[in-house]
Amino acid sequence: MKYLVTPLVVLLCGSLVLYPVLFLVTESFNVGEPGQFPPELLGLGNYVNLYEDVRILGNTALVACLATIMAVVFGFTLAWILTRTAIPGRDHLERLLELPYYMTPLVGALAWGVLLGPKTGLVNQLWRLLGGGDLFDIYTPYGIAWVMALFEGTVAFVMISAAMKSMDPALEESSRVLGAGKLHTALHVTLPMVAPGVVSATIFVFAEMLGSFAAALVLGVPGRFFVITTAIWEATLSFPPDYGRAAAMGFALFAVMFASLTGYRWIVRRGNYATITGKGFRPRPLEMGAIAWLLFALCCFYVLVAVVLPLAALTLTSFQRFATVFLSETELTLANYETAFGFGAVNSALGNSLLLGVGVATIGVLILAVLVWIIYRSRVPGSGLIEYVVMFPQAVPRMVFGLGLLWAWLNIPIPIYGTLWLLALAYFTVLMPLGVRTLAGVVLQIDRSLEECARVCGASWAYQLRTVTLPLLRPGIIAAWLLLFIASVRELGVSIFLVGPNAKVIAPAIVSAWISSSTELSAALALIQSAAVFIALIVLLRAARRYAGELP
């Protein structure tokens, strides 16, 4: 029986993961009728035409490099401050610095468009009041990179801070004993010791930036600045749709992301920069004296520009008929929220997003718990292959995967395209790596002897899983459920190609409102989405504290 587990799991997961990619690759060679499957005419024309899109490729590389540099610099600096120095309120600041991730890039891009847009931006309005012209223009490659670094580069801070927390401080202390200053020690001792974490974070973040869509859409398209993801989106909306060009660009982006993530895994597995040995140590933060308050102010400034200012700008805008920073000209209204909750399409989009979030998280976390147990606990042959297939969506840009699903399900005689069922299936597929990684960390902490005792006492596999493994996994299951819920509610890349008249969700609805309606309505919708995510985050933190003492 155990020899059938791997083929069955690989077949089921592979059909979800690899089947859409097969359609993507096939369409990329289609030089005949767009969207026809199987194609009547195959060729390399779509790939040859990529040379004509060299400007778009250059734009993508420019924005991705700028955003990666910013994100890694922010991440290293903030990680060093919060893990290696003694500043006031370290624990609270660390939680606050993770908030930009939960606000989503779409919300961040809308907020910074309200703040620094030319002519209408709130900051530029204030500056013109003082007699100047437009001070900032967020609709540039640097503005796109800034928003991407703030709201998608938070992972760099998380990865680098994790490396610093587990680093033996003995070498840093030796450096200071020999007379080196704090800055010299940070650059010449701390940085080399956490080099694997920094390099891994750099490659991982770069891959994420290549596939970014929301910030490039909101801040790039108005100025006709296109990257690969927005060019794919435009190609599918053209008449007739240029699916072949979109598929070729999507597959090229997938290849680069796959190579980047492969390099990331190679560095993680091959590098040996060990600083933790059998000798015990306790990380001791540096006493910074008066500089501690300067570092505290730097962290607060980051929270200000990444959380407080964007939310304040969206809140002010959402209660106005016309966005302005001048109180004397402000006309406050609840009309935007009345529209958001009263307009049928928008109201159903919010309800559908919450329904999908609850459904995907509830069913998905149970399936993923079983998968994690098979991968890391069972002795079935080929468990490594199962892990590879399950983690494969991490290398596929969300938007590209949505494009593959679009063609895949249009050519299957199962009528789920344009329904919530397809969106649920897509969300579960692209979020499998997130759920597996969250649950794996808890599974690996559970001693095998607890499960072995149940088996020795005669318990079946199903009974042992239900009465021993799942109860021990309860904290991880709660965390995975809430993370899957948050990710489902904020998902845009996959959703934008799969929504239909009866299957609308909130993220594409925000984009539609931004394109066809007003900034004020978009701000209200963005705040509603953020509120749902933050409520789930609060529940997550409360649940984590409640069950922290129950882990074995």
ZIFENWO-V772485 format. One record per pair of residues at least 24 apart in sequence whose C-alpha atoms are under 10 Angstrom apart, sorted by the first residue. I is the first residue (numbers start at 1). GAP is how many residues later the second one is. Records with the same first field share a line. If there is no record, write none. Layout:
I->GAP + GAP
This chain:
1->379
2->376 + 377 + 378 + 379
3->376 + 377 + 378 + 379
4->376 + 377
5->369 + 375 + 376 + 377 + 378 + 381
6->368 + 369 + 374 + 375 + 376 + 377 + 378 + 379 + 380
7->374 + 375 + 378 + 379
8->378
9->362 + 365 + 374 + 376 + 377 + 380 + 381
10->372 + 373 + 375 + 376 + 377 + 378 + 379 + 380
11->375 + 378
13->373 + 376 + 377 + 379 + 416 + 419
14->372 + 375 + 376 + 378
15->374
16->373 + 374 + 377 + 389 + 409 + 410 + 412 + 413 + 414
17->372 + 373 + 374 + 375 + 376 + 379 + 384 + 388 + 409 + 412 + 413 + 415
18->371 + 374 + 375 + 383 + 386
19->385 + 386 + 389 + 390
20->380 + 381 + 382 + 383 + 384 + 385 + 386 + 387 + 388 + 389
21->226 + 230 + 233 + 372 + 375 + 379 + 380 + 381 + 382 + 383 + 384 + 386 + 387
22->382 + 383 + 385 + 386
23->224 + 380 + 381 + 382 + 383 + 384 + 385 + 386 + 388
24->219 + 220 + 222 + 223 + 224 + 226 + 227 + 376 + 377 + 378 + 379 + 380 + 381 + 382 + 383 + 384
25->219 + 222 + 223 + 225 + 226 + 227 + 379
26->218 + 221 + 222 + 378
27->216 + 217 + 218 + 219 + 220 + 221 + 224 + 377 + 380
28->215 + 216 + 217 + 218 + 219 + 220 + 221 + 222 + 223 + 224
29->215 + 216 + 218 + 219
30->213 + 214 + 215 + 217 + 218
31->211 + 212 + 213 + 214
32->212
33->207 + 209 + 210 + 211
34->206 + 207 + 208 + 209 + 210 + 211
35->206 + 207 + 208 + 209 + 371 + 372 + 375 + 376
36->207 + 371 + 375
37->370 + 371 + 373 + 374
38->373
44->204
45->199 + 200 + 203
46->196 + 197 + 198 + 199 + 200 + 201 + 202 + 203
47->197 + 198 + 200 + 201 + 202 + 204 + 205
48->197 + 200
49->196 + 199 + 200
50->195 + 198 + 199 + 202
53->174 + 175 + 178 + 192 + 196
55->170 + 171 + 172 + 173
56->169 + 170 + 171 + 172 + 173 + 174 + 175
57->169 + 170 + 171 + 174 + 192 + 196
58->168 + 169 + 170
59->82 + 166 + 167 + 168 + 169
60->81 + 149 + 150 + 151 + 152 + 156 + 165 + 166 + 167 + 168 + 169 + 170 + 193
61->145 + 148 + 149 + 166 + 167
62->79 + 80 + 83 + 148 + 165
63->77 + 78 + 79 + 80 + 81 + 82 + 83 + 85 + 143 + 146 + 147 + 149 + 153 + 164
64->77 + 80 + 81 + 84 + 85 + 141 + 142 + 143 + 144 + 145 + 146 + 147 + 148 + 163
65->80 + 137 + 140 + 141 + 144 + 145
66->75 + 76 + 77 + 78 + 79 + 80 + 82 + 83 + 140 + 143
67->74 + 75 + 76 + 77 + 78 + 79 + 80 + 81 + 82 + 83 + 85 + 86 + 138 + 139 + 142 + 143
68->77 + 78 + 80 + 81 + 84 + 85 + 88 + 133 + 134 + 135 + 136 + 137 + 138 + 139 + 140 + 141 + 142
69->76 + 80 + 84 + 133 + 136 + 137
70->75 + 76 + 78 + 79 + 80 + 83
71->74 + 75 + 76 + 77 + 78 + 79 + 80 + 81 + 82 + 83 + 84 + 85 + 86 + 130 + 131 + 134 + 135
72->77 + 81 + 82 + 83 + 84 + 85 + 88 + 126 + 127 + 129 + 130 + 133 + 134
73->76 + 83 + 84 + 125 + 129
74->75 + 76 + 79 + 80 + 82 + 83 + 225 + 228
75->74 + 75 + 78 + 79 + 80 + 81 + 82 + 83 + 84 + 85 + 86 + 123 + 126
76->80 + 81 + 82 + 83 + 84 + 85 + 88 + 115 + 118 + 121 + 122 + 125
77->80 + 83 + 84 + 109 + 218 + 221 + 222
78->79 + 80 + 82 + 83 + 217 + 218 + 220 + 221 + 224
79->77 + 78 + 79 + 80 + 81 + 82 + 83 + 84 + 85 + 86
80->77 + 80 + 81 + 84 + 85 + 106 + 110 + 111 + 205
81->80 + 204 + 205 + 211 + 214 + 215 + 217 + 218
82->79 + 82 + 83 + 203 + 213 + 214 + 217
83->77 + 78 + 79 + 80 + 81 + 82 + 83 + 84 + 200 + 201 + 202 + 203
84->77 + 80 + 81 + 83 + 85 + 88 + 102 + 106 + 199 + 200 + 201 + 202 + 203
85->97 + 199 + 200 + 201 + 202 + 203 + 207 + 210
86->198 + 199 + 200 + 201 + 202 + 203 + 206 + 207 + 209 + 210
87->198 + 199 + 200 + 201 + 202 + 203 + 204 + 205 + 206 + 207 + 208 + 209 + 210 + 212
88->204 + 205 + 207 + 208
89->207
90->206 + 209
93->203 + 206 + 207 + 210
94->63 + 64 + 67 + 205
95->446
96->203 + 204 + 206 + 207 + 210 + 211
97->53 + 57 + 60 + 61 + 202 + 203 + 205 + 206 + 209 + 210
98->53 + 56 + 57 + 59 + 60 + 205 + 208 + 209
99->52 + 55 + 204 + 207 + 208 + 435 + 438
100->49 + 50 + 51 + 52 + 53 + 54 + 203 + 205 + 206 + 207 + 208 + 210
101->49 + 50 + 51 + 52 + 53 + 54 + 205 + 206
102->49 + 50 + 52 + 381 + 384 + 385 + 388 + 428 + 431 + 432 + 434 + 435
103->48 + 49 + 203 + 204 + 207 + 208 + 383 + 387 + 423 + 424 + 426 + 427 + 428 + 430 + 431
104->44 + 46 + 47 + 48 + 110 + 111 + 382 + 383 + 386 + 387 + 388 + 403 + 422 + 425 + 426 + 429
105->42 + 43 + 44 + 45 + 46 + 47 + 48 + 107 + 108 + 109 + 110 + 111 + 113 + 385 + 387
106->41 + 42 + 45 + 107 + 108 + 109 + 110 + 111 + 112 + 113 + 384 + 385 + 386 + 401 + 402 + 404 + 405 + 420
107->40 + 44 + 107 + 108 + 111 + 203 + 204 + 207 + 383 + 400 + 403 + 415 + 416 + 418 + 419 + 420 + 422 + 423
108->39 + 40 + 42 + 43 + 44 + 106 + 107 + 110 + 198 + 199 + 201 + 202 + 203 + 206 + 418
109->29 + 30 + 34 + 35 + 37 + 38 + 39 + 41 + 42 + 105 + 106 + 107 + 108 + 109 + 110 + 201
110->37 + 104 + 105 + 108 + 109 + 200 + 203 + 204 + 400 + 401 + 404 + 409 + 412 + 413 + 416
111->36 + 195 + 196 + 198 + 199 + 200 + 201 + 202 + 203 + 204 + 206 + 408 + 411 + 412 + 415
112->25 + 26 + 27 + 31 + 32 + 34 + 35 + 103 + 106 + 107 + 193 + 194 + 197 + 198 + 199 + 201 + 202
113->24 + 25 + 26 + 30 + 34 + 102 + 105 + 106 + 197 + 200 + 201 + 406
114->24 + 196 + 199 + 200 + 202 + 203 + 209 + 210 + 405 + 406 + 409
115->194 + 195 + 197 + 198 + 199 + 202 + 210
116->27
117->26 + 102
120->202 + 203 + 204 + 205
121->192 + 202 + 203 + 204
122->191 + 195 + 201 + 202 + 203 + 204
123->201 + 202
124->201
125->199 + 200 + 201
126->198 + 199 + 200
129->197
137->82
138->81 + 82
139->76 + 77 + 79 + 80 + 81 + 82 + 83 + 84 + 85 + 86
140->76 + 79 + 80 + 81 + 82 + 83 + 84 + 85
141->75 + 78 + 79 + 82 + 84 + 85 + 86
143->72 + 73 + 76 + 77
144->70 + 71 + 72 + 73 + 74 + 75 + 76 + 81
145->64 + 70 + 71 + 74
146->69
147->67 + 68 + 69 + 72 + 159
148->60 + 61 + 64 + 65 + 66 + 67 + 68
149->56 + 60 + 157
150->152 + 153 + 155 + 156 + 157
151->64 + 155 + 156
152->53 + 56 + 57 + 60 + 63
153->48 + 49 + 51 + 52 + 53 + 55 + 56
154->51
155->46 + 47 + 49 + 50 + 53
156->41 + 42 + 43 + 44 + 45 + 46 + 47 + 48 + 49
157->41 + 44
158->43
159->38 + 39 + 41 + 42 + 43 + 45
160->34 + 35 + 36 + 37 + 38 + 39 + 40 + 41 + 42
161->33 + 36 + 37
162->32 + 35
163->30 + 31 + 32 + 33 + 34 + 35
164->26 + 27 + 29 + 30 + 33 + 119
165->117 + 118 + 119
166->28 + 109 + 110 + 115 + 116 + 117
167->26 + 27 + 107 + 108 + 109 + 114 + 115 + 116
168->25 + 106 + 107 + 108 + 109 + 111 + 112 + 113 + 114 + 115 + 116
169->106 + 107 + 112 + 113 + 114 + 115 + 116 + 117
170->105 + 111 + 112 + 113 + 114
171->104
172->114
173->111 + 113
182->104 + 105 + 106
192->81
193->80 + 81 + 82
194->79 + 80 + 81
195->76 + 78
196->68 + 71 + 72 + 74 + 75 + 76 + 77 + 78
197->67 + 70 + 71 + 76
199->64 + 65 + 68 + 69
200->60 + 61 + 63 + 64 + 65 + 66 + 67 + 68
201->63
202->58 + 62
203->54 + 56 + 57 + 58 + 59 + 60 + 61 + 62 + 64
204->53 + 56 + 57 + 58 + 59 + 60 + 61
205->55 + 56
206->51 + 54 + 55
207->46 + 47 + 49 + 50 + 51 + 52 + 53 + 54 + 57 + 187 + 188 + 189 + 190
208->49 + 52 + 53 + 186 + 187 + 188 + 189 + 190
209->48 + 188
210->43 + 44 + 46 + 47 + 187
211->39 + 42 + 43 + 45 + 46 + 184 + 185 + 186 + 187 + 188 + 189 + 282
212->185 + 186 + 187 + 281
213->184 + 185 + 186 + 279 + 280
214->278 + 279 + 293 + 297
217->294
218->293 + 296 + 297
222->293
228->24 + 25
229->24 + 168 + 169 + 170 + 171 + 264
230->169
232->167 + 168 + 171
233->166 + 167 + 170 + 260 + 263 + 264
236->167 + 261
243->160 + 164
246->154 + 157
247->153 + 156 + 157
249->151
250->146 + 147 + 149 + 150 + 151 + 153 + 154
251->145 + 146 + 149 + 150 + 153
253->142 + 143 + 144 + 147
254->141 + 142 + 143 + 144 + 146 + 147
255->140 + 141
256->139 + 140
257->137 + 138 + 139 + 140
258->134 + 135 + 136 + 137 + 138 + 139
259->136
260->135
261->133 + 134
262->133
311->212 + 215 + 216 + 219
313->210
314->205 + 206 + 207 + 208 + 209 + 210 + 211 + 212 + 213
315->205 + 208 + 209 + 211 + 212
316->204 + 207 + 208
317->202 + 203 + 204 + 205 + 206 + 207
318->201 + 202 + 203 + 204 + 205 + 206 + 207 + 208 + 209
319->201 + 202 + 204 + 205
320->199 + 200 + 201 + 204
321->197 + 198 + 199 + 200
322->196 + 197 + 198
323->195 + 196 + 197
334->190
335->185 + 186 + 189
336->182 + 183 + 184 + 185 + 186 + 187 + 188 + 189
337->183 + 184 + 186 + 187 + 188 + 190 + 191
338->183 + 186
339->182 + 185 + 186
340->170 + 173 + 181 + 182 + 184 + 185 + 188
341->183 + 184 + 187
345->156 + 157 + 158 + 159 + 160 + 161 + 164
346->158 + 159 + 160 + 163 + 164 + 166 + 167 + 179
347->157 + 158 + 159 + 162
348->154 + 155 + 156 + 157 + 158 + 161
349->150 + 153 + 154 + 155 + 156 + 157 + 158 + 159 + 160 + 161
350->139 + 154 + 155 + 156 + 157 + 159 + 175 + 178 + 179 + 182
351->153 + 154 + 155
352->68 + 137 + 150 + 151 + 152 + 153 + 154
353->67 + 70 + 71 + 132 + 135 + 136 + 137 + 138 + 150 + 151 + 152 + 153 + 154 + 176 + 179
354->131 + 132 + 134 + 135 + 151 + 152 + 175 + 178
355->65 + 69 + 130 + 133 + 134 + 150
356->64 + 65 + 67 + 68 + 69 + 71 + 72 + 129 + 132 + 133 + 149
357->67 + 70 + 71 + 124 + 125 + 126 + 127 + 128 + 129 + 130 + 131 + 132 + 133 + 134
358->123 + 124 + 126 + 127 + 128 + 130 + 131
359->65 + 69 + 122 + 125 + 126 + 129
360->63 + 64 + 65 + 66 + 67 + 68 + 69 + 71 + 121 + 124 + 125 + 128
361->63 + 66 + 67 + 70 + 74 + 116 + 117 + 119 + 120 + 121 + 122 + 123 + 124 + 125 + 126 + 127
362->115 + 116 + 118 + 119 + 120 + 122 + 123
363->65 + 118
364->60 + 61 + 63 + 64 + 65 + 67 + 68 + 71 + 116 + 117 + 120 + 121
365->63 + 67 + 70 + 71 + 74 + 111 + 112 + 113 + 114 + 115 + 116 + 117 + 119
366->104 + 111 + 114 + 115
367->61 + 65 + 68 + 69
368->60 + 64 + 65 + 66 + 67 + 68 + 69 + 70 + 71 + 72 + 109 + 112
369->66 + 67 + 69 + 70 + 71 + 74 + 96 + 100 + 101 + 104 + 107 + 108 + 111
370->66 + 95 + 99 + 100
371->61 + 65 + 68 + 69
372->63 + 64 + 65 + 66 + 67 + 68 + 69 + 71 + 72
373->63 + 66 + 67 + 70 + 71 + 92 + 96 + 97
375->61 + 65
376->64 + 67 + 68
377->66 + 67 + 69 + 71 + 74
387->46 + 49
388->45
389->43 + 44
390->39 + 40 + 41 + 42 + 43 + 46
391->38 + 39 + 40 + 41 + 42 + 43 + 44 + 45 + 46
392->37 + 38 + 40 + 41
393->36 + 37 + 38 + 39 + 40 + 41
394->35 + 36 + 37 + 38 + 39 + 40
395->35 + 38
396->34
397->33 + 96 + 97
398->28 + 29 + 32 + 33 + 93 + 94 + 95 + 96 + 97
399->93 + 94 + 95 + 96 + 97 + 98
400->93 + 94 + 97
401->25 + 28 + 29 + 92 + 93 + 96
402->24 + 25 + 28 + 90 + 91 + 92 + 93 + 94 + 95 + 96
403->90 + 91 + 92 + 93 + 94 + 95
404->90 + 93
405->89 + 92 + 93
406->88 + 91 + 92 + 93
407->90
409->89
417->81 + 82 + 83 + 86
418->79 + 80 + 81 + 82 + 83 + 84 + 85 + 86
419->79 + 80 + 81 + 82 + 83 + 84 + 85
420->78 + 79 + 80 + 82 + 83 + 84 + 85
421->82
422->73 + 76 + 77 + 81
423->65 + 71 + 72 + 74 + 75 + 76 + 80 + 81 + 82
424->64 + 71
426->62 + 68 + 69 + 72
427->57 + 60 + 61 + 62 + 64 + 67 + 68
428->56 + 60
430->57 + 58 + 61 + 64
431->52 + 53 + 56 + 57 + 60
432->52
434->46 + 49 + 50 + 53
435->41 + 42 + 44 + 45 + 46 + 47 + 48 + 49
436->44
437->43
438->38 + 39 + 41 + 42 + 43 + 45 + 46
439->34 + 35 + 36 + 37 + 38 + 39 + 40 + 41 + 42
440->33 + 36
441->35
442->30 + 31 + 32 + 33 + 34 + 35 + 109
443->26 + 27 + 29 + 30 + 33
445->27 + 28 + 106 + 107
446->26 + 27 + 105 + 106
447->105
450->102
472->78 + 79 + 80
473->78
474->73 + 76 + 77
475->65 + 68 + 69 + 70 + 71 + 72 + 73 + 74 + 75 + 76
476->68 + 71 + 75
478->61 + 62 + 65 + 66 + 69
479->58 + 60 + 61 + 62 + 64 + 65
480->60
481->55 + 59
482->51 + 54 + 55 + 56 + 57 + 58 + 59 + 61
483->50 + 53 + 54 + 57
485->47 + 48 + 51 + 52
486->43 + 44 + 46 + 47 + 48 + 49 + 50 + 51
487->46
488->45
489->40 + 41 + 43 + 44
490->36 + 39 + 40 + 42 + 43
